[in-house]
Amino acid sequence: MDSVKINTVTGSISPEDLGVTLVHEHMLFGFPGWEGDQTVAPFDRKSIVNNGVSTLKPLKTFGLKSVIDATPSDTGRNVEALKEISEKSEVNIICSTGYYHESEGACAYWKFRASLGDVSGEIYELFLKEISDGIMGTGIKAGVIKVGSSKGRITDYENLMFTAAAMAHKESGVPIITHTQDGTMGPEQAKLLVGMGVDPKRIQIGHMSDNVDLEYHKATMRHGVFTAWDRMGLQGLAGCPMDEERYAAIAELVKQGYVKQLLISHDSVITWLGRPLNIPSAAFPLIANWHPGHLFKNIIPALKQGGVSDEQIKTIIEDNPRRLFTGE
């Protein structure tokens, strides 16, 4: 473990320095196409940084030390803004290389190139360069690879990204984190990546909290991967379960012996790129806790009430994130 170094936006750290970690958040995020609206809604780095710092810095009181920013390159990733947020908040931020799933990502470029020949090597080259050399000339290196799949399937385009991610992982040892859609494809993603030679102990299957079927979770974890309950606080919308259901499911999985494969986060978006969202007032009560402080203020107390011990909570929010990077 001593030889493992984790890339953060301010430089490399040792696994022991990771501490309590939120494993899937977004300091900023914009669906592809937001760039074309900048005449009306320009990129406001000062506001993005202020929002990020004001969100993260107070959470240090609860012990937060690190955040994985899961924003891939096609949804507004800006690593220099992340670096400024990290420096001012004094919270480690680990940024991602990778691409979003096909239906909501910016896939036209690679699909066009793929129509002219195999591009898996090109995508692998990009991922590896962003891990080993840095992103877009900044010298800021990615610490995780982010890929995703569609509802009920892994498309040819997405398979291309999974293939390149597996290649880059095997070269670098960097963990792969994923997006699943509407509570589907967790077991299939795990099987695919492990079959490609990815270390299962360095795989984080994401958005597992969109499905509270315990058999779905156990079928995923049988491959030896971590499963991330990383949409906590985003509940009752687009098919997402309520948090109370999630608390019960997490507690039951802990009881059944899966504590060393569980991770928790929120998939929160601190700043949406583009114009402000017109969120219906009826949705506000459902997303009132969709923020990074939810873990400390609500989730941990609820899990304790459900029988999860302090030691088991430490395993989930501190030990497991470290092990994701070390492969322990």
JOHUDA-V907528 format. One record per helix or strand of 2 or more residues. SS is the DSSP state (H for helix, E for strand). FROM is the first residue (numbers start at 1). TO is the last residue. If there is no record, write none. Layout:
ss | from | to
SS | FROM | TO
SS | FROM | TO
This chain:
ss | from | to
E | 5 | 8
E | 11 | 14
H | 15 | 17
E | 20 | 29
H | 34 | 37
H | 45 | 62
E | 64 | 69
H | 79 | 89
E | 92 | 94
E | 96 | 98
H | 102 | 104
H | 108 | 114
H | 120 | 132
E | 144 | 148
H | 156 | 172
E | 175 | 179
H | 186 | 195
H | 200 | 202
E | 203 | 205
H | 208 | 210
H | 214 | 221
E | 226 | 229
H | 243 | 255
H | 259 | 261
E | 262 | 264
E | 269 | 272
H | 281 | 286
H | 294 | 305
H | 310 | 326
